[in-house]
């Protein structure tokens, strides 16, 4: 019985030694910031950190504009008539509107910042003036 236990112990120790030897021979990366990967494993994706010097409010306004695909998705008048309790559920646009409405309702400073951001990101579009050339093309279309 003792010889069987000793033999199994010896085999187990050989397996441990072999694993340690293989691990020590593997090439480790020079950079201490990345994790060690065994040779032959697929490369990991690297996340790049970008420094963005914008406020969360301006990023949310820009995201809302992109998602809505409208030039003036959030205008200055929107802030005057916004009701934070109006939207309980909704898609991405509604969620962003709800966040911005809560921010505007919390403080005057946030509301003023939102008005400035909306003025920069979504400038008011002046109404088109009909020129005589436009009138002629309209007549031709009819």
Phi and psi in degrees as a GROMACS rama.xvg file:
@    title "Ramachandran Plot"
@    xaxis  label "Phi"
@    yaxis  label "Psi"
@TYPE xy
-65.7414  -35.7378  UNK-2
-68.0446  -35.7436  UNK-3
-65.9082  -42.6734  UNK-4
-65.0024  -42.4731  UNK-5
-64.1694  -39.249  UNK-6
-66.1374  -44.153  UNK-7
-64.5723  -38.9493  UNK-8
-62.8404  -41.8064  UNK-9
-63.9553  -44.1166  UNK-10
-63.4892  -42.1049  UNK-11
-62.5178  -40.7653  UNK-12
-65.7376  -36.3943  UNK-13
-63.1811  -41.9228  UNK-14
-63.1792  -43.5287  UNK-15
-63.0541  -45.1697  UNK-16
-63.0964  -41.7389  UNK-17
-62.8979  -43.3187  UNK-18
-64.1405  -41.538  UNK-19
-64.6194  -39.882  UNK-20
-65.0641  -43.5579  UNK-21
-64.819  -39.733  UNK-22
-67.7242  -36.0529  UNK-23
-72.9751  -25.7279  UNK-24
-81.9355  -19.9692  UNK-25
-66.0398  143.502  UNK-26
-80.2011  126.139  UNK-27
-96.0389  149.57  UNK-28
-67.2242  150.865  UNK-29
-72.5356  -31.7064  UNK-30
-79.2368  131.792  UNK-31
-81.6923  -12.3455  UNK-32
-78.6594  -26.1099  UNK-33
-94.2329  157.375  UNK-34
-81.0022  153.31  UNK-35
-77.4061  135.641  UNK-36
-123.897  139.791  UNK-37
-66.2955  152.449  UNK-38
-63.0824  144  UNK-39
88.3929  -6.58253  UNK-40
-81.148  152.587  UNK-41
-65.8031  147.202  UNK-42
-67.0989  146.626  UNK-43
-88.5826  151.916  UNK-44
-72.3615  141.295  UNK-45
-102.805  128.04  UNK-46
-90.9654  124.814  UNK-47
-98.1523  134.427  UNK-48
-97.5835  122.135  UNK-49
-104.578  141.388  UNK-50
-95.9574  118.42  UNK-51
-114.012  122.305  UNK-52
-98.3141  60.1863  UNK-53
-136.864  155.908  UNK-54
-80.0387  161.168  UNK-55
-63.0457  -34.5092  UNK-56
-62.3937  -45.5153  UNK-57
-67.0247  -36.4989  UNK-58
-65.9037  -38.8852  UNK-59
-67.1551  -39.2519  UNK-60
-63.935  -43.9253  UNK-61
-65.2801  -40.1892  UNK-62
-63.7787  -41.8762  UNK-63
-60.8327  -41.7273  UNK-64
-64.3226  -41.4369  UNK-65
-68.1261  -42.9435  UNK-66
-67.8282  -34.8679  UNK-67
-79.9091  -20.2633  UNK-68
59.0679  30.1691  UNK-69
-119.038  147.441  UNK-70
-67.8464  -44.6215  UNK-71
-113.706  55.8053  UNK-72
-65.7638  -38.0662  UNK-73
-120.939  111.552  UNK-74
-106.112  173.63  UNK-75
-63.625  -32.264  UNK-76
-69.0384  -26.2556  UNK-77
-59.8306  -40.5269  UNK-78
-66.4087  -30.2845  UNK-79
-71.2181  -34.0002  UNK-80
-105.37  12.3863  UNK-81
-76.0541  140.73  UNK-82
-127.49  109.787  UNK-83
-61.8944  -27.9959  UNK-84
-83.5277  -7.92168  UNK-85
-66.8913  -43.3251  UNK-86
-96.6333  111.655  UNK-87
-95.8852  -37.2566  UNK-88
-136.927  167.931  UNK-89
157.182  179.676  UNK-90
-79.4658  -165.449  UNK-91
-59.0507  -41.9285  UNK-92
-62.6092  -44.5809  UNK-93
-66.2489  -38.541  UNK-94
-64.3379  -42.2623  UNK-95
-65.794  -42.4125  UNK-96
-60.1925  -40.64  UNK-97
-64.4915  -42.5913  UNK-98
-63.4711  -45.7454  UNK-99
-65.9922  -37.3473  UNK-100
-65.3248  -41.1846  UNK-101
-65.1203  -39.9736  UNK-102
-64.1158  -41.3136  UNK-103
-67.9604  -34.1779  UNK-104
-76.3362  -24.6355  UNK-105
-70.6204  -42.2143  UNK-106
-149.542  153.956  UNK-107
-66.9684  -34.9311  UNK-108
-61.8022  -45.0875  UNK-109
-63.7728  -40.428  UNK-110
-64.687  -41.7745  UNK-111
-64.6943  -41.7997  UNK-112
-61.9931  -42.9949  UNK-113
-62.7395  -40.0284  UNK-114
-62.5823  -41.7951  UNK-115
-64.4656  -43.7055  UNK-116
-64.6789  -44.7621  UNK-117
-62.2359  -36.5521  UNK-118
-65.8086  -34.3761  UNK-119
-81.2446  -48.0524  UNK-120
-74.9241  -41.7368  UNK-121
-120.248  73.4799  UNK-122
-64.8333  147.385  UNK-123
-62.9853  137.537  UNK-124
-90.9907  121.971  UNK-125
-69.8254  148.418  UNK-126
-66.8747  146.363  UNK-127
-73.9283  140.101  UNK-128
-100.191  131.153  UNK-129
-77.6959  122.597  UNK-130
-96.2513  163.129  UNK-131
-58.983  -32.8765  UNK-132
-65.8218  -37.129  UNK-133
-66.9032  -36.8466  UNK-134
-64.833  -40.908  UNK-135
-64.9454  -40.9162  UNK-136
-68.2652  -33.5912  UNK-137
-65.6348  -40.1692  UNK-138
-64.5628  -38.8233  UNK-139
-65.8374  -37.7523  UNK-140
-67.0491  -34.863  UNK-141
